[in-house]
């Protein structure tokens, strides 16, 4: 049961008072108690204020998982600012876009990205200072230690944003989802109830902190007073070793990581008896991978479906539905709405509810909802209705028992290995190639990643294009996971009378004979 915290500064104060010497965060052999964490957060609050940051300002973090990102998130909560966590898998132009869109005044950079930031520095006009975190050139610890603890708390309301995570955009650019104290606390309360997580739990955070599976899951644990065991990267063998060594009780993975874990020699021979809940989601789980993982982790697997705009999880398919052969058909569902969440299927054109079992767009309503998209009021209005419903853009249906089946994407989004990819982002880049006259990007099945992007290209008259050249062009401008894995060359793209590309027709040959599963 998660206490009714006013905000995340109140959360930190509560656990510091009630369990000052208990572990709050474990990383790379280093352990921070709640008292130690609170002192560091208060010093960071003083340092942020000394740099001139004021409520409403943004900082940005570009790093692999590191305690500093979570410490800064709590410091932002205390000061009234927000931490815009940058997807480190993005290509340099995309990183520049996110940092500039956030108007970040400070940029915290891990050693793996210091060289890239040095090259991009001139393109980041709002960044007043770059602070290196970790490695031989660490500045973070000295910067933090130079300030006395500042316990003054900005009077944050439940609607105030303190962490900003970026989603892919249908216009070709990412959007900053403003996640709030109230939304994240509601998510923490609902997920903790789903996973029966409390202060005695031991929670592994393996997924990147730029993703809700990282930051939101970490804050679920902390809201309940549980310690976080943070991994720098989601290493399959390391994750399994940590589960056993630290007697982990709760964790979250994406299916691509679980597929790799199932291939680790001796994966099924370790002692995972402490594990109470293993949630997985963010991309399709191939049934062979699911069967292998059910043998390794019997009785604890929970499939979840969620979205950044709802702070994370909105449905769960529980362990009992994974194990019961009488309801095996439910393995391709996303489960039922979790406590505190309403789900309806609506006609995407009219917004009217559709009958049970009929397809439509999945709408979600809960206190978990974001505050909106940073700096994009029109996109916010399009996504959020006046009565609190979020239009997910996912297509599907709900059966008579309340199980949600996500079968397609209204907005053509591709989910590859847990990463959300909008074709418009890739199409924007490919359309700039001098040999390409027209292009569409679709998601096609992939046994490892669930699905991957594939380009369908119309060349300009007389032009030729080697697929390898297309790949090279993409890699210079896009994150690796967004680069099309293959291309089809066609004379023209199928379109409807209004000129819209019929992507369903392009996808048909690849998805024929499959039950499309999106989780």
N, C-alpha and C positions, 0 to 999 in steps of 0.2 A: 504494500500500500504506500503510495507516494504522498507525502504531506502536501498541504495546500500552500506551496510557496507563493509569495507575492510576485517574485521575479527571480532571475538566476543569481542576483547578488544576495537576495534573502536566502536562497538555497545554500550558497557557500557559507554564509554566516551561521546558518542552522547546524550544518554538519561540523563546522569548525568548533562550535560550542559544545555539541553533543558527543563528538568522537574525534577530538583533536589529534590523537596519536594513531588513529586507524589509517590504513593505507587509502589514498585517494587515487594515485596514479603510479603505475609500474611501467618502466620503459628501459630496455637495454641494461637491465641489472640495477637500475636506479629506482628508488622508491621514494615517493613524496607522500607525507601524511597530509591530512586535511589542514592542519595548522601551517605546515610548510607551504602548501599550495596557496592558502589564503594570504600569507605574507608576500609571496611572489606576485600574486594578482594585485595586491594593494600597491606594491612597488611599481608594477606595470601601469596601474592607473595614474600614479604620480608621474611616471615618465611620459605617458601620453598627454597628460595635461601640460607638462613642461614643454612639450613640442608644440603646444598651442592648439591641440585638437579640442573641439567643442561638440556638444550634442548634435547629432545628425551627420557628422563627418564620417569618412570611411578610411580604413586601412586595408591593405591587401597582403596575403601570404601566398608565396609561391615556393612550395617545398614538398618533399615527401613527408609522411606522417612524422610529427615531432611534438613533444609536449608543449612547445612554445605556441603552436596554433591554438590549442585548447585554452592555454593560459591567457592568450590575447583575446580570445572570444569572451572569456569571463571578465577580463579587464574592460573590454568594450561595453559589456553589459553594465558595468559599474559606472562608466564615464558617460554613457549615452551615445556612444559611437557604434559602428558596425564593422565586423570583420568580413571582408569579401575574400573568400578562399578561392584561389585560382586553380583550375584544372591543369595540373602540370603536364598532362598529355597533349595539350593543345600545341599547335604550331606557333611559331613566333608572331605572325600577324594576328592570330586569334588572342594570344596572351596580351598583346598591346591593346587590342580592342577592349578586353574585359577590364584591365586596369584603368584605362582611360574612361570607360563607361562608368565605372564605380567612382571616378574622381578621387582615387585613393591618394591620400597625402603622405602616408608612409608605406614603404614596401619592404616586407621581411622575406629574405631569400635564402634558401638552403644552398649548400655548397655545390650540388649537382647543377644548379641553374644560375650560378653567379656569372659565369662567362656569357651566357645568353643575355642576361639582364644588362651586362656592361655594354653589349652591342646594341641593345634596344633603348638604352637610357635616354638618348636624345628624343625618342618618340613618346616619352611619358611626361608630358608637361605639368601634370598635377602633382607628381611625386616630388616631395620636397627633400626626402631623405631615404636612402636605401640602407637597411640594416641587415648584415649578414648573420645567419643563424647556424651555429655548429661548425665543425671543421676547424682547420688551422687559422682561418681568418674570422673566427667568431667575434661579433660585436654585441650580440644580444645580452650575454650575461653581464658584461660591464655596463651596458646601457641600463639594464634593469637594476643592478646593484647601486648605481650612482644616485638613485632616488630613494628618499625615505618612504616608508609605507604611507599611503594615502587612503584612509578608510572611508573618505567621504563618498556617499552614494548618490548618484543622479536619481531623482525620483521617477524611475521608469514606470510607465504604464504597461498594461498587458499587451497593448497594441504597438509598442515601440519595437523597432527592428534592432537586433544586435548581431545577427549573422546573416550574410547575404551569399547564397549559393546560386550559381549560374546554370541555367538550363539552355538547351539548344533552342534556336528560334526559327519559326516558320518563315521569317523574312530573310533568313540567311545569317542572322547574327544572334548570339546568345542573349538571354534576358536574365536580369538579376532578380531572383525571387527573394523578397524581403521577409525573412522568418523572424517571428516576434516572440517575446517572452510568453505571451498567452498561448500562442500556437504551439510552441515547442514544449511548454509545460503540459498542455493537453495531450500532445503526442506521447510524452513521457508517461503520463498517467495511463493512457489507453494501452500502450505497448507493454508497460510493466505488468498490467493486469493480464494481458494476453499471455505473457511469458512467465507469470508468477515470479517476478524479479523483485528482490528487496535488498536491504543493506548488507545481508550476509552473502549475496551472490558475488561471483567473480566473473567479470565480463571482459571478453576478448574483443578488441576493436581492431580488425584486420583490414577493413576496407578504407580507401583514401578519404581523408577528411574533407575534400572538396565535394563529396557525395553525401547524401542524407544517410546512406548506410554506414558512413564513418562518423561525421559530426553529430547527426541526430541520435544515432545509437549510443554514442559516448554520453550525450546529455541525458538520455534515458537512464543510464546507469547512475550518473551523478545525482540526478534528481531524486533517486531512491537511496542515495548514500552508499552505493556499491563502488568498489574500486575498479578502475579501468586498467586492463593489461593491453597496452598500445603496441602494435607492430609497425615498424617503419615502412615495410612493404608487405603485401600479401603473399609471402613465400609459402608454397604448399607444405613442404617438409617442416618448415619452422612453425607453421600454424598447428600442425598435428603434434609436434613436440611440445608446444606451449599448452595445448589442451591437456596433455597428460601431466606435465611437470607442475603446472600451476593449479591443477584441479579446476579448470574452467567450468563454470556452470551454464553460461549463456554466450552465444556468439551469432554473428550474421555473416554469410558469404554470398557471392554470386555463383551461379552454376559453373562458369568457366573455371573458377578456382576449385570448386568441388571436383570437377572432372580431373584436374591435375592432381588433387589430393588422393583421389582413388587410385592413381597410377604410382604413387610413392611406394617403394618396396616396404612391406611390413605394415602398411597403413592400418590393416584390420587387426594387428596383433597388439596394439597399445591398449592401455587402460583408460577408457573415456567414461568410466562409471559415474564421475561427478557431473557429467553433462546433463542438463535438464531441458534445454531448448536450443536447437540449432535452426535458426531461420535462414531461408534462402529466397532470393528473388532478384528482380531488376532485369531478367532476361529469361528466355525459355530454358527449361531443364530437359534435355534429351532423355527419353525413357531408359536407355541403357545406363546412362550416368546415374539416374535416380535409383535404379535397381542396385547398382554397385554401392551407392552411398547408404541405402537402407540397410545393407548388410553390415556396413562399418558403424553406422549410427542408428541402431534400431530404437524405435519408440520416442525419438526426440525431434524429428524433422518437421518443420513448419514452413509451408510455402507462403510467401507474402507478396502482395501487390501494393504498390504505392507510387508516390510522385513527390517531387521536390515541393510543388505548390501546396501540398498538404503536410509538409514537414516530415514525410516519410510514409509509414505503413497505413493502409486503409482497410485491407482485407487479410484474412489468414485462412489457410487450409491446415487444420490441426493434425497432430501426429496420428490420431485415431483414424482419420480418413486416408492417411498414407498406408496404414497397416491392414485395413479391412478389405479383403478381396471382394466382398459383396458390393462395395461402392468404388470399385477401381476406376469407373468412368470419371470420378471426381478429380483424378490426378491431373486432368487437363483443365480443371477450373482454377480460379484464383481464390477459392474459398468464400467465406462469408465476411460481411462487414464486421470490423472489430468494435468493441464497446466504444460508444461516443461518436460513431460515424454512421451517417445515412448514405445509402446509395440508391439511385434510381436510374433507369434507362429511359432516355428521352429521344424523341424524333430530332435529329440534328438540324433539320430545317425549321421546324415550328417550335421546338422546345416542349412539346406536349409529351406526357408519359406514354410509353407503349405498353401493350399487354405483356404479361409474364411469358417468357420464352421467345418473345419477338426481338429482333436486333434493333439496335439504335446506338446512341452515344451515351457513355457512362458519365453520369453526373455525381458529384460527391459533395456532401455538406457536413462540416464538423467545425469544432473550435480550433482544430489544428491548422486551419487555412492560413496561407501567407497574408501579409499585409498588402500585397500587390507587387507589380513589377517595377523595380527602381527606374524612375524617369520615363516610364512608358504608360501614361494614363489610358491611352486608347487600347493597348494590349490588355491592360488590367480590366477595363470595362468589357472587353470581348470575352474574357475568361471567367469573370465573376459576375453573377447575377445580383440584383439588389437584395434578394432574399437569401443570399449566402451560399448559393450553389456554385461549385467550381466545375466548369465544363472541361472534362479531361482530354477530349480529343480522341479517346480510345473508343473503339466500337465493340459491342458485345451484347450479351443478354443475361438475364437472371432467371434461374429455373424456379420451379414451384417451391423448392426447399430453401430458397434464398442464396444459392450458390451463384457466384458471379463467374461468367465465362468471357474472357477478353479474347476476341477472335480476330480483330483487325484494328487498324488505326485510322481514325477519321482524318487525321492530319498527316498520314503517310510516314509517321516516325518509324525509324529502324532502331531496334534495341540489339546491340551487338556486344556480348560479353559483359552486360550490365551497364553499358554506356548508351545514353540516348543520342541518336543521330537524326537530324532532320535533313532529308534530301536537298532541301533548298540551300543549305550551307555548302554542300558539295557542288550542286548545280551552278551556284554563283561563281565558284572557282573554275569549273570546267568550261563554262560559257566564255571565259576570257581567252581560251586557247585559240590561236589564230586559224586553226584548221577546222574548228567546230562551228557548225551552223545552228544546231539544236541539240538539246541533251535532256535526259530524264534519268533520275537515279532511283532504284528500287531496292528493297531488301529481299535477298534470296536465302534459302535454307543453308545452314552450315552446321555440321555435326559438333564442332568444337564451340563456336561462339553463339549458336542459336540461329543467327542470321548475320549476313554481311552485306555491305553495299555493292551494287553492280550498276555500271553505267550503260545506258542505251544511247548511242551517239549517232547523230546525222552530220556528215561531213559537208563542208562547203564544196561547191562544184569544182572538180579538178584537184581537190586536196587529198592527201594521203596522211595516215597517222598510224604509227606503230604503237600497239598497246603498251609496250615498255616505255615509250616516250610519254604516253598519257599518265602512266604510273609515276614517272619521275616528276612530271609537271605537278601532279597532285601532292606528292610528298614534300615538295618545297613550300606548299601553301596550306596544308591541312595536317592535323594530327594523324598519326599513323593509322589509328583505328577507323578513321573516316575515309581513308584512301580506297577507292573502288578496287575490289579484288579481281575483277575482270570487266570486260566491255563487250557489248554487242554493237555492231555497226549496221544500221538500217537506213532505208531510203527516206522514211518519214515516220514520225511518231503518231500513234493513233490519238485522235482528239474528238471531243464531242462538238455539237453544233456551235457552242459558245467559245470553242478554242481550247478548252482545258484538256490537258494530257490525260488519257485514260490509263492510269497506272495499274489499275486492276487487271486490265488486259495484258499489260507487260509482265505482271507477276504470275499470271495463270500458269504458264508452262512450268514454272519452277516449283509452284506449290500444289500442283495437281496430285491428287491422291493423298494429301497430308491433312491432318487435323491441325490447323494453325493454332499454335499455343503461344500466348503472350502473357508473361507473368511479371 
